[in-house]
Amino acid sequence: MPPKNIIITPLLSTQLKVQWDHISWSNGEVLGYNIGYKKLSGGAGNGDGAEPYTFITVENPAYETILLGLTPFTKFEVFLPFDSE
């Protein structure tokens, strides 16, 4: 089950703030989140999958991060899975 209430807010033309609600996981403690993001090629969010994901790790108890160094005025896809014990 992925995190809920994910909010992505542009801060600057090269930065996105990603926030989410903590999740309860019945199979162990959530240790952190591996956030993947990639630039979408094509227009209006129609990525062709050619771009690889870049991943950053955010350890519990943090529920937000800032993606830095993004290409200005470009659409990105953000993927937010989590790690558990």
Number of C-alpha atoms within 10 A of each C-alpha: 8 14 16 12 10 15 12 15 12 12 12 13 13 14 16 19 15 18 18 17 14 16 14 11 11 8 8 10 13 18 13 19 23 16 19 17 19 19 20 19 16 10 9 9 13 10 16 9 11 10 12 11 15 13 15 13 13 17 15 15 11 13 17 18 16 14 18 13 11 17 12 10 9 14 18 16 12 18 15 16 13 19 15 12 9
